[in-house]
């Protein structure tokens, strides 16, 4: 079993190496997208335009042998544009309604700029993200497995954006922050993308079957009870700390934190979880699940500042 765990770290090195041919820098972003897929979960990438959010998702999807579709968030996007709709067709002189599938019927769905879509349209994703199915009219259609929604969003302060409802954001395992590249990374980006564009010829590294085995392996990583207690205590603190937090994280955060810590251990070639795994994963798992109160905002505390305070 230990050989299996160590062998997996070579696979992750290959994925990161291939992705780095296209996406320069953003190593933690690429890693967290992979961890979300390992946990069979959805991820939300937040950052200013031009920070390779869409490119990162598209690159990872190319390295997995999965069906990929893209939805562009706009204020006039309708729920039926995502789920699909019934169309009237004529067959053998008879007219009948046939369901035409929307872009949600895929394995990896990139929802670009999700917070430019209206709350009504955003809510069309809720059922598919949680129950892996879509209900249109009185009929329910199961989605092909594996199924992931990888969404990108711009900061809420920008014009023309709508905040994600709490129920919606809670269904994302991670909220991944994308930061500006370093001066050296930006020099490499300019060099690569201002010259003649090369076809990097990315080839799939993981198949659908291998990904399913990997997700199964994540759940088999053992976790000591004291590590579980450490993770649960962090989430409980988020509910009890009323001096900085208005609303804390739900039990879904506790489950997500343990799963993410298991995936992180496996990513690093270990068959056991440490407190460092939980601490590292607390940021992407909790930052979109806590709502800061007036006192925290008055002191210009970010969600990450408050999570650091909870971890002390």
C-alpha positions, 0 to 999 in steps of 0.5 A: 500500500505504501508503494502505491502512495509513493507512486502517486507523488510521481503522477502529481509531479508529472501533472504539475510539470506538464501544466507548468509548460502553459501556466507560469507560476501559480503553483499553489493554484494548480495544486489546489485544483488537483486536490479538489478533483482528488476529493471529487469536489468543486472549486472556486478561483477568485482573483483579478482578471488576467491572472490565468484562472481560466487558463489553469482550469483549461490546462488541468482539464486537458491533462485528464481524459475527461469531457470538458465544457465552458459557460461564460457568466453574463447578466443575461444568462438564463438557467436553461442556458446551463441545464438545457431545455426541451425543443419541439421536433418533428418526427414521422409527421409527429411533433414531440418535445425532445430534451436538448442537453446544456453544457452542464452535461460534462465531466469538467464544467468551467463556469467563467466569471460565475459572479457576473451571472444573476443569483437565479442563474447561479442557483441553477448549479446547486442541484448538479453540484451537490446531487450530481443530477439535473431536474428540468420540468418533472424529469431528472437526468443523472450527470456523468461521473466524475463531475466537477464545477470549477468556477472563476470569479472576480472580486466582489468590489468590481462593478457588475458582479453579484455575491454568491449565495451562502448555500452556493459557495458552501458547495465549493470545497475550496476558494482558491486565491490567485495572486499576481506573479513575481517579477521573474515569473511575469518576465517569463510570461511576457517572453512566452506569450508575446512571441510566436505561440507554441503548441505545447501538445499536452497529453492526458496523464490520468484517465477517468478510471485512474481518477476514480481509483485516486479518489478512492485512495484519498478516502483510504488515507488514515487519520488519527483521532487527535488530528480529526479533533484538531480539524473539528476544533478549528471549525467550531472556533469559527462558530464561537468566535463572535468578536470577529466572525458573524457566521461560522462554518458548517459541518460540511467544512469539517468533512471538507477539511479532513478530506482535503488534508488526506488529499494533501498528504497523498499529493506529498507522497505520504500515507498519513495526515499531519496537523500541517496538512490540516493547517495548510488546507484550512485557508482554502476550505474556510475562507468562503465559509466564514462571514466577518462581522463589522469589527473585523471589517473595521480593522481591515481584516481579511478572511485569511487573517481571521483564519490565522487567528483561529489557528493560533 
